Amino acid sequence: MVKFIRRKNPDVRIIVWYWNPVDKCVGLDQFSDVDCEIWSFDEEDCARYGLKYNTQYYFNNVSLKTIQDKFDVFFVGGDKGRIKDLVDIKQKFDNLGISSYFHITPTGRKHEVYKEIYKERISYTKVLDYISESKAILDYISEKQSGLTLRPLEALFFRKKLITNDKTIVNRDFYRKENIFILGKDDIENLPQFLNTCKLAKR
């Protein structure tokens, strides 16, 4: 696609922006002979590969339906080598009496042991329906990932609580402990109380 754009528009500025970690996407070597800029949302990838940085973004014209909560926690995302961790997290939620809906789609080779767990891709409209039915959004970043994903922005825009394993989120200007629960840092036993405290702190 980048080569096609360059052929058709030899003088245009082309920016390739990585929305996922480099090691989970098209290799950087694919762009070695193309006149384009390489950017990323991931600060560590920018430092590691000499890329330009641009933060995650979201559109301010997206709205949610007003629906009564059906789940405490909602997760949507690809396997990306983290399905075992996600299944373990869901089990912990179940043990704590926390209702959750996990929509995990396969990426690459399916693991037979999880074949009953995998689901088909859904539209973003459907994702928004699930968000509207949930108290909180789960953000589970892959190993070695450092950039802000879409999930924290969805939580911000839609005033939902956020559960994440991204410990660096404490350095973000929007971090409030009343709104964001950090897996591996905050006491998991306090998660039900976190979810049932309805009022969000001002950001």
Rosetta constraint file for C-alpha pairs under 8 A:
AtomPair CA 1 CA 5 HARMONIC 6.23 0.50
AtomPair CA 2 CA 6 HARMONIC 6.21 0.50
AtomPair CA 2 CA 14 HARMONIC 7.65 0.50
AtomPair CA 2 CA 34 HARMONIC 7.47 0.50
AtomPair CA 2 CA 36 HARMONIC 7.92 0.50
AtomPair CA 3 CA 7 HARMONIC 6.22 0.50
AtomPair CA 3 CA 34 HARMONIC 6.43 0.50
AtomPair CA 4 CA 8 HARMONIC 6.30 0.50
AtomPair CA 5 CA 9 HARMONIC 5.83 0.50
AtomPair CA 5 CA 10 HARMONIC 7.90 0.50
AtomPair CA 6 CA 10 HARMONIC 5.06 0.50
AtomPair CA 6 CA 11 HARMONIC 7.74 0.50
AtomPair CA 6 CA 12 HARMONIC 7.33 0.50
AtomPair CA 6 CA 14 HARMONIC 7.84 0.50
AtomPair CA 6 CA 34 HARMONIC 7.91 0.50
AtomPair CA 6 CA 35 HARMONIC 7.46 0.50
AtomPair CA 13 CA 36 HARMONIC 7.04 0.50
AtomPair CA 14 CA 35 HARMONIC 7.63 0.50
AtomPair CA 14 CA 36 HARMONIC 4.97 0.50
AtomPair CA 14 CA 37 HARMONIC 6.20 0.50
AtomPair CA 15 CA 36 HARMONIC 5.78 0.50
AtomPair CA 15 CA 37 HARMONIC 4.71 0.50
AtomPair CA 15 CA 38 HARMONIC 5.93 0.50
AtomPair CA 15 CA 39 HARMONIC 6.83 0.50
AtomPair CA 16 CA 36 HARMONIC 6.97 0.50
AtomPair CA 16 CA 37 HARMONIC 6.06 0.50
AtomPair CA 16 CA 38 HARMONIC 4.93 0.50
AtomPair CA 16 CA 39 HARMONIC 5.94 0.50
AtomPair CA 17 CA 38 HARMONIC 6.06 0.50
AtomPair CA 17 CA 39 HARMONIC 4.54 0.50
AtomPair CA 17 CA 40 HARMONIC 5.16 0.50
AtomPair CA 17 CA 41 HARMONIC 7.48 0.50
AtomPair CA 18 CA 22 HARMONIC 6.90 0.50
AtomPair CA 18 CA 25 HARMONIC 7.83 0.50
AtomPair CA 18 CA 38 HARMONIC 7.71 0.50
AtomPair CA 18 CA 39 HARMONIC 6.16 0.50
AtomPair CA 18 CA 40 HARMONIC 4.47 0.50
AtomPair CA 18 CA 41 HARMONIC 6.36 0.50
AtomPair CA 19 CA 40 HARMONIC 6.48 0.50
AtomPair CA 19 CA 41 HARMONIC 6.00 0.50
AtomPair CA 19 CA 56 HARMONIC 7.92 0.50
AtomPair CA 20 CA 24 HARMONIC 6.66 0.50
AtomPair CA 20 CA 25 HARMONIC 6.65 0.50
AtomPair CA 20 CA 40 HARMONIC 7.87 0.50
AtomPair CA 20 CA 41 HARMONIC 7.43 0.50
AtomPair CA 20 CA 42 HARMONIC 7.65 0.50
AtomPair CA 21 CA 25 HARMONIC 6.68 0.50
AtomPair CA 21 CA 40 HARMONIC 7.99 0.50
AtomPair CA 21 CA 42 HARMONIC 6.62 0.50
AtomPair CA 21 CA 45 HARMONIC 6.99 0.50
AtomPair CA 21 CA 145 HARMONIC 6.36 0.50
AtomPair CA 22 CA 26 HARMONIC 7.09 0.50
AtomPair CA 22 CA 27 HARMONIC 6.74 0.50
AtomPair CA 22 CA 28 HARMONIC 7.43 0.50
AtomPair CA 22 CA 45 HARMONIC 6.92 0.50
AtomPair CA 23 CA 27 HARMONIC 7.13 0.50
AtomPair CA 24 CA 80 HARMONIC 7.77 0.50
AtomPair CA 26 CA 30 HARMONIC 7.08 0.50
AtomPair CA 27 CA 31 HARMONIC 7.99 0.50
AtomPair CA 28 CA 32 HARMONIC 6.99 0.50
AtomPair CA 31 CA 35 HARMONIC 7.85 0.50
AtomPair CA 31 CA 36 HARMONIC 7.56 0.50
AtomPair CA 37 CA 52 HARMONIC 7.97 0.50
AtomPair CA 38 CA 51 HARMONIC 5.72 0.50
AtomPair CA 38 CA 52 HARMONIC 6.44 0.50
AtomPair CA 39 CA 46 HARMONIC 7.45 0.50
AtomPair CA 39 CA 51 HARMONIC 5.28 0.50
AtomPair CA 39 CA 52 HARMONIC 4.47 0.50
AtomPair CA 39 CA 53 HARMONIC 5.53 0.50
AtomPair CA 39 CA 54 HARMONIC 6.75 0.50
AtomPair CA 40 CA 45 HARMONIC 7.14 0.50
AtomPair CA 40 CA 46 HARMONIC 6.39 0.50
AtomPair CA 40 CA 51 HARMONIC 6.60 0.50
AtomPair CA 40 CA 52 HARMONIC 6.36 0.50
AtomPair CA 40 CA 53 HARMONIC 5.27 0.50
AtomPair CA 40 CA 54 HARMONIC 6.12 0.50
AtomPair CA 40 CA 55 HARMONIC 7.82 0.50
AtomPair CA 41 CA 53 HARMONIC 5.98 0.50
AtomPair CA 41 CA 54 HARMONIC 5.38 0.50
AtomPair CA 41 CA 55 HARMONIC 5.04 0.50
AtomPair CA 41 CA 56 HARMONIC 5.79 0.50
AtomPair CA 41 CA 147 HARMONIC 5.44 0.50
AtomPair CA 41 CA 148 HARMONIC 7.04 0.50
AtomPair CA 42 CA 46 HARMONIC 6.34 0.50
AtomPair CA 42 CA 53 HARMONIC 7.21 0.50
AtomPair CA 42 CA 55 HARMONIC 7.80 0.50
AtomPair CA 42 CA 145 HARMONIC 6.88 0.50
AtomPair CA 42 CA 146 HARMONIC 5.48 0.50
AtomPair CA 42 CA 147 HARMONIC 3.79 0.50
AtomPair CA 42 CA 148 HARMONIC 7.17 0.50
AtomPair CA 43 CA 47 HARMONIC 6.39 0.50
AtomPair CA 43 CA 53 HARMONIC 6.57 0.50
AtomPair CA 43 CA 146 HARMONIC 6.15 0.50
AtomPair CA 43 CA 147 HARMONIC 5.73 0.50
AtomPair CA 44 CA 48 HARMONIC 5.95 0.50
AtomPair CA 44 CA 145 HARMONIC 7.51 0.50
AtomPair CA 44 CA 146 HARMONIC 6.02 0.50
AtomPair CA 44 CA 147 HARMONIC 7.55 0.50
AtomPair CA 45 CA 49 HARMONIC 5.82 0.50
AtomPair CA 45 CA 50 HARMONIC 7.69 0.50
AtomPair CA 45 CA 51 HARMONIC 7.13 0.50
AtomPair CA 46 CA 50 HARMONIC 5.22 0.50
AtomPair CA 46 CA 51 HARMONIC 4.25 0.50
AtomPair CA 46 CA 52 HARMONIC 5.93 0.50
AtomPair CA 46 CA 53 HARMONIC 6.15 0.50
AtomPair CA 47 CA 51 HARMONIC 6.84 0.50
AtomPair CA 55 CA 147 HARMONIC 7.67 0.50
AtomPair CA 55 CA 148 HARMONIC 7.25 0.50
AtomPair CA 56 CA 147 HARMONIC 7.79 0.50
AtomPair CA 56 CA 148 HARMONIC 6.11 0.50
AtomPair CA 56 CA 149 HARMONIC 6.52 0.50
AtomPair CA 56 CA 150 HARMONIC 6.72 0.50
AtomPair CA 57 CA 150 HARMONIC 7.42 0.50
AtomPair CA 57 CA 153 HARMONIC 7.53 0.50
AtomPair CA 58 CA 150 HARMONIC 7.50 0.50
AtomPair CA 58 CA 153 HARMONIC 6.70 0.50
AtomPair CA 58 CA 154 HARMONIC 7.75 0.50
AtomPair CA 60 CA 157 HARMONIC 7.73 0.50
AtomPair CA 63 CA 158 HARMONIC 7.86 0.50
AtomPair CA 64 CA 128 HARMONIC 6.36 0.50
AtomPair CA 64 CA 129 HARMONIC 7.13 0.50
AtomPair CA 64 CA 131 HARMONIC 7.97 0.50
AtomPair CA 64 CA 132 HARMONIC 5.94 0.50
AtomPair CA 64 CA 158 HARMONIC 7.36 0.50
AtomPair CA 65 CA 129 HARMONIC 7.00 0.50
AtomPair CA 65 CA 132 HARMONIC 6.20 0.50
AtomPair CA 66 CA 132 HARMONIC 6.69 0.50
AtomPair CA 67 CA 132 HARMONIC 6.00 0.50
AtomPair CA 67 CA 133 HARMONIC 5.80 0.50
AtomPair CA 68 CA 132 HARMONIC 7.85 0.50
AtomPair CA 68 CA 133 HARMONIC 6.02 0.50
AtomPair CA 69 CA 132 HARMONIC 7.24 0.50
AtomPair CA 69 CA 133 HARMONIC 4.39 0.50
AtomPair CA 69 CA 134 HARMONIC 5.12 0.50
AtomPair CA 69 CA 135 HARMONIC 6.39 0.50
AtomPair CA 70 CA 133 HARMONIC 5.02 0.50
AtomPair CA 70 CA 134 HARMONIC 5.90 0.50
AtomPair CA 71 CA 99 HARMONIC 5.31 0.50
AtomPair CA 71 CA 100 HARMONIC 5.31 0.50
AtomPair CA 71 CA 101 HARMONIC 6.77 0.50
AtomPair CA 71 CA 133 HARMONIC 6.20 0.50
AtomPair CA 71 CA 134 HARMONIC 4.67 0.50
AtomPair CA 71 CA 135 HARMONIC 6.60 0.50
AtomPair CA 72 CA 98 HARMONIC 6.13 0.50
AtomPair CA 72 CA 99 HARMONIC 5.14 0.50
AtomPair CA 72 CA 100 HARMONIC 5.63 0.50
AtomPair CA 72 CA 134 HARMONIC 5.36 0.50
AtomPair CA 72 CA 135 HARMONIC 4.90 0.50
AtomPair CA 72 CA 136 HARMONIC 6.02 0.50
AtomPair CA 72 CA 195 HARMONIC 7.02 0.50
AtomPair CA 73 CA 98 HARMONIC 7.60 0.50
AtomPair CA 73 CA 99 HARMONIC 6.55 0.50
AtomPair CA 73 CA 100 HARMONIC 4.60 0.50
AtomPair CA 73 CA 101 HARMONIC 6.49 0.50
AtomPair CA 73 CA 134 HARMONIC 5.72 0.50
AtomPair CA 73 CA 135 HARMONIC 6.06 0.50
AtomPair CA 73 CA 136 HARMONIC 4.76 0.50
AtomPair CA 73 CA 137 HARMONIC 5.55 0.50
AtomPair CA 73 CA 138 HARMONIC 6.45 0.50
AtomPair CA 74 CA 100 HARMONIC 5.72 0.50
AtomPair CA 74 CA 101 HARMONIC 5.04 0.50
AtomPair CA 74 CA 102 HARMONIC 6.03 0.50
AtomPair CA 74 CA 130 HARMONIC 6.90 0.50
AtomPair CA 74 CA 131 HARMONIC 6.62 0.50
AtomPair CA 74 CA 134 HARMONIC 6.14 0.50
AtomPair CA 74 CA 136 HARMONIC 6.40 0.50
AtomPair CA 74 CA 137 HARMONIC 5.03 0.50
AtomPair CA 74 CA 138 HARMONIC 5.96 0.50
AtomPair CA 75 CA 100 HARMONIC 7.93 0.50
AtomPair CA 75 CA 101 HARMONIC 6.36 0.50
AtomPair CA 75 CA 102 HARMONIC 4.74 0.50
AtomPair CA 75 CA 103 HARMONIC 6.04 0.50
AtomPair CA 75 CA 104 HARMONIC 7.76 0.50
AtomPair CA 75 CA 137 HARMONIC 6.14 0.50
AtomPair CA 75 CA 138 HARMONIC 5.13 0.50
AtomPair CA 75 CA 139 HARMONIC 7.16 0.50
AtomPair CA 76 CA 102 HARMONIC 6.02 0.50
AtomPair CA 76 CA 103 HARMONIC 4.67 0.50
AtomPair CA 76 CA 104 HARMONIC 5.86 0.50
AtomPair CA 76 CA 127 HARMONIC 7.50 0.50
AtomPair CA 77 CA 103 HARMONIC 6.58 0.50
AtomPair CA 77 CA 104 HARMONIC 5.31 0.50
AtomPair CA 77 CA 105 HARMONIC 6.27 0.50
AtomPair CA 78 CA 104 HARMONIC 5.45 0.50
AtomPair CA 78 CA 105 HARMONIC 4.62 0.50
AtomPair CA 78 CA 106 HARMONIC 5.74 0.50
AtomPair CA 78 CA 107 HARMONIC 5.87 0.50
AtomPair CA 79 CA 83 HARMONIC 5.17 0.50
AtomPair CA 79 CA 104 HARMONIC 6.10 0.50
AtomPair CA 79 CA 105 HARMONIC 5.90 0.50
AtomPair CA 79 CA 106 HARMONIC 5.24 0.50
AtomPair CA 79 CA 107 HARMONIC 5.53 0.50
AtomPair CA 80 CA 106 HARMONIC 7.71 0.50
AtomPair CA 80 CA 107 HARMONIC 5.84 0.50
AtomPair CA 80 CA 142 HARMONIC 7.41 0.50
AtomPair CA 81 CA 142 HARMONIC 7.88 0.50
AtomPair CA 82 CA 86 HARMONIC 6.27 0.50
AtomPair CA 82 CA 142 HARMONIC 6.84 0.50
AtomPair CA 83 CA 87 HARMONIC 6.05 0.50
AtomPair CA 83 CA 104 HARMONIC 7.66 0.50
AtomPair CA 84 CA 88 HARMONIC 6.19 0.50
AtomPair CA 85 CA 89 HARMONIC 6.17 0.50
AtomPair CA 86 CA 90 HARMONIC 6.22 0.50
AtomPair CA 86 CA 140 HARMONIC 7.92 0.50
AtomPair CA 87 CA 91 HARMONIC 6.28 0.50
AtomPair CA 88 CA 92 HARMONIC 6.37 0.50
AtomPair CA 89 CA 93 HARMONIC 6.29 0.50
AtomPair CA 90 CA 94 HARMONIC 6.17 0.50
AtomPair CA 90 CA 100 HARMONIC 7.22 0.50
AtomPair CA 90 CA 102 HARMONIC 7.74 0.50
AtomPair CA 91 CA 95 HARMONIC 6.18 0.50
AtomPair CA 92 CA 96 HARMONIC 6.33 0.50
AtomPair CA 93 CA 97 HARMONIC 6.35 0.50
AtomPair CA 93 CA 98 HARMONIC 4.92 0.50
AtomPair CA 93 CA 99 HARMONIC 6.98 0.50
AtomPair CA 93 CA 100 HARMONIC 7.31 0.50
AtomPair CA 94 CA 98 HARMONIC 5.47 0.50
AtomPair CA 94 CA 99 HARMONIC 6.59 0.50
AtomPair CA 94 CA 100 HARMONIC 7.83 0.50
AtomPair CA 96 CA 189 HARMONIC 7.53 0.50
AtomPair CA 96 CA 192 HARMONIC 7.17 0.50
AtomPair CA 97 CA 192 HARMONIC 7.85 0.50
AtomPair CA 98 CA 192 HARMONIC 6.76 0.50
AtomPair CA 103 CA 118 HARMONIC 7.43 0.50
AtomPair CA 103 CA 119 HARMONIC 6.21 0.50
AtomPair CA 104 CA 117 HARMONIC 7.20 0.50
AtomPair CA 104 CA 118 HARMONIC 5.45 0.50
AtomPair CA 104 CA 119 HARMONIC 5.82 0.50
AtomPair CA 105 CA 118 HARMONIC 5.29 0.50
AtomPair CA 105 CA 119 HARMONIC 5.12 0.50
AtomPair CA 105 CA 120 HARMONIC 5.92 0.50
AtomPair CA 105 CA 121 HARMONIC 6.17 0.50
AtomPair CA 106 CA 110 HARMONIC 5.93 0.50
AtomPair CA 106 CA 118 HARMONIC 6.15 0.50
AtomPair CA 106 CA 119 HARMONIC 7.48 0.50
AtomPair CA 110 CA 114 HARMONIC 7.68 0.50
AtomPair CA 110 CA 115 HARMONIC 7.01 0.50
AtomPair CA 111 CA 115 HARMONIC 6.42 0.50
AtomPair CA 114 CA 118 HARMONIC 6.55 0.50
AtomPair CA 122 CA 126 HARMONIC 6.29 0.50
AtomPair CA 122 CA 127 HARMONIC 7.06 0.50
AtomPair CA 123 CA 127 HARMONIC 6.49 0.50
AtomPair CA 124 CA 128 HARMONIC 6.19 0.50
AtomPair CA 125 CA 129 HARMONIC 6.46 0.50
AtomPair CA 126 CA 130 HARMONIC 6.46 0.50
AtomPair CA 127 CA 131 HARMONIC 6.28 0.50
AtomPair CA 128 CA 132 HARMONIC 6.10 0.50
AtomPair CA 129 CA 133 HARMONIC 6.46 0.50
AtomPair CA 130 CA 134 HARMONIC 6.43 0.50
AtomPair CA 131 CA 135 HARMONIC 7.87 0.50
AtomPair CA 131 CA 136 HARMONIC 7.75 0.50
AtomPair CA 131 CA 137 HARMONIC 7.09 0.50
AtomPair CA 134 CA 160 HARMONIC 7.91 0.50
AtomPair CA 135 CA 160 HARMONIC 5.96 0.50
AtomPair CA 135 CA 161 HARMONIC 6.35 0.50
AtomPair CA 135 CA 195 HARMONIC 6.93 0.50
AtomPair CA 136 CA 155 HARMONIC 7.53 0.50
AtomPair CA 136 CA 160 HARMONIC 5.26 0.50
AtomPair CA 136 CA 161 HARMONIC 4.37 0.50
AtomPair CA 136 CA 162 HARMONIC 5.38 0.50
AtomPair CA 136 CA 163 HARMONIC 6.91 0.50
AtomPair CA 136 CA 195 HARMONIC 7.30 0.50
AtomPair CA 137 CA 151 HARMONIC 6.87 0.50
AtomPair CA 137 CA 155 HARMONIC 6.60 0.50
AtomPair CA 137 CA 160 HARMONIC 6.83 0.50
AtomPair CA 137 CA 161 HARMONIC 6.36 0.50
AtomPair CA 137 CA 162 HARMONIC 5.07 0.50
AtomPair CA 137 CA 163 HARMONIC 6.17 0.50
AtomPair CA 138 CA 151 HARMONIC 7.33 0.50
AtomPair CA 138 CA 162 HARMONIC 6.06 0.50
AtomPair CA 138 CA 163 HARMONIC 4.77 0.50
AtomPair CA 138 CA 164 HARMONIC 5.84 0.50
AtomPair CA 139 CA 149 HARMONIC 7.69 0.50
AtomPair CA 139 CA 151 HARMONIC 5.66 0.50
AtomPair CA 139 CA 152 HARMONIC 7.06 0.50
AtomPair CA 139 CA 162 HARMONIC 7.15 0.50
AtomPair CA 139 CA 163 HARMONIC 6.03 0.50
AtomPair CA 139 CA 164 HARMONIC 4.59 0.50
AtomPair CA 139 CA 165 HARMONIC 6.94 0.50
AtomPair CA 139 CA 166 HARMONIC 7.91 0.50
AtomPair CA 140 CA 164 HARMONIC 5.61 0.50
AtomPair CA 140 CA 165 HARMONIC 5.62 0.50
AtomPair CA 140 CA 166 HARMONIC 7.28 0.50
AtomPair CA 141 CA 145 HARMONIC 6.35 0.50
AtomPair CA 141 CA 149 HARMONIC 7.71 0.50
AtomPair CA 141 CA 164 HARMONIC 7.75 0.50
AtomPair CA 141 CA 165 HARMONIC 6.63 0.50
AtomPair CA 141 CA 166 HARMONIC 6.55 0.50
AtomPair CA 146 CA 166 HARMONIC 7.82 0.50
AtomPair CA 146 CA 168 HARMONIC 7.76 0.50
AtomPair CA 148 CA 152 HARMONIC 7.30 0.50
AtomPair CA 149 CA 153 HARMONIC 7.52 0.50
AtomPair CA 150 CA 154 HARMONIC 6.32 0.50
AtomPair CA 151 CA 155 HARMONIC 6.25 0.50
AtomPair CA 151 CA 162 HARMONIC 7.98 0.50
AtomPair CA 152 CA 156 HARMONIC 6.21 0.50
AtomPair CA 152 CA 162 HARMONIC 6.62 0.50
AtomPair CA 153 CA 157 HARMONIC 6.08 0.50
AtomPair CA 154 CA 158 HARMONIC 5.87 0.50
AtomPair CA 154 CA 159 HARMONIC 7.96 0.50
AtomPair CA 154 CA 160 HARMONIC 7.74 0.50
AtomPair CA 155 CA 159 HARMONIC 5.47 0.50
AtomPair CA 155 CA 160 HARMONIC 4.58 0.50
AtomPair CA 155 CA 161 HARMONIC 6.06 0.50
AtomPair CA 155 CA 162 HARMONIC 6.04 0.50
AtomPair CA 156 CA 160 HARMONIC 6.70 0.50
AtomPair CA 159 CA 200 HARMONIC 7.48 0.50
AtomPair CA 160 CA 179 HARMONIC 7.85 0.50
AtomPair CA 161 CA 179 HARMONIC 5.08 0.50
AtomPair CA 161 CA 180 HARMONIC 6.05 0.50
AtomPair CA 161 CA 195 HARMONIC 7.45 0.50
AtomPair CA 161 CA 200 HARMONIC 7.54 0.50
AtomPair CA 162 CA 179 HARMONIC 6.31 0.50
AtomPair CA 162 CA 180 HARMONIC 4.76 0.50
AtomPair CA 162 CA 181 HARMONIC 6.24 0.50
AtomPair CA 163 CA 180 HARMONIC 5.82 0.50
AtomPair CA 163 CA 181 HARMONIC 4.72 0.50
AtomPair CA 163 CA 182 HARMONIC 5.96 0.50
AtomPair CA 163 CA 183 HARMONIC 6.99 0.50
AtomPair CA 164 CA 180 HARMONIC 7.44 0.50
AtomPair CA 164 CA 181 HARMONIC 6.35 0.50
AtomPair CA 164 CA 182 HARMONIC 5.11 0.50
AtomPair CA 164 CA 183 HARMONIC 5.84 0.50
AtomPair CA 165 CA 182 HARMONIC 5.47 0.50
AtomPair CA 165 CA 183 HARMONIC 4.71 0.50
AtomPair CA 165 CA 184 HARMONIC 6.64 0.50
AtomPair CA 166 CA 182 HARMONIC 6.87 0.50
AtomPair CA 166 CA 183 HARMONIC 7.81 0.50
AtomPair CA 167 CA 182 HARMONIC 6.44 0.50
AtomPair CA 167 CA 183 HARMONIC 7.98 0.50
AtomPair CA 167 CA 185 HARMONIC 7.40 0.50
AtomPair CA 168 CA 172 HARMONIC 7.59 0.50
AtomPair CA 169 CA 175 HARMONIC 6.60 0.50
AtomPair CA 170 CA 175 HARMONIC 5.61 0.50
AtomPair CA 170 CA 176 HARMONIC 7.96 0.50
AtomPair CA 171 CA 175 HARMONIC 7.18 0.50
AtomPair CA 174 CA 203 HARMONIC 5.40 0.50
AtomPair CA 175 CA 179 HARMONIC 7.51 0.50
AtomPair CA 175 CA 180 HARMONIC 6.82 0.50
AtomPair CA 175 CA 203 HARMONIC 7.32 0.50
AtomPair CA 176 CA 180 HARMONIC 6.10 0.50
AtomPair CA 176 CA 201 HARMONIC 6.78 0.50
AtomPair CA 176 CA 203 HARMONIC 6.95 0.50
AtomPair CA 177 CA 181 HARMONIC 6.57 0.50
AtomPair CA 178 CA 194 HARMONIC 7.20 0.50
AtomPair CA 178 CA 200 HARMONIC 6.53 0.50
AtomPair CA 178 CA 201 HARMONIC 5.96 0.50
AtomPair CA 179 CA 200 HARMONIC 5.80 0.50
AtomPair CA 179 CA 201 HARMONIC 6.37 0.50
AtomPair CA 181 CA 186 HARMONIC 6.45 0.50
AtomPair CA 181 CA 191 HARMONIC 7.50 0.50
AtomPair CA 181 CA 194 HARMONIC 7.57 0.50
AtomPair CA 182 CA 186 HARMONIC 5.45 0.50
AtomPair CA 183 CA 187 HARMONIC 7.85 0.50
AtomPair CA 183 CA 188 HARMONIC 7.12 0.50
AtomPair CA 184 CA 188 HARMONIC 7.99 0.50
AtomPair CA 186 CA 190 HARMONIC 7.73 0.50
AtomPair CA 187 CA 191 HARMONIC 7.26 0.50
AtomPair CA 190 CA 194 HARMONIC 6.27 0.50
AtomPair CA 191 CA 195 HARMONIC 6.21 0.50
AtomPair CA 192 CA 196 HARMONIC 6.14 0.50
AtomPair CA 193 CA 197 HARMONIC 6.20 0.50
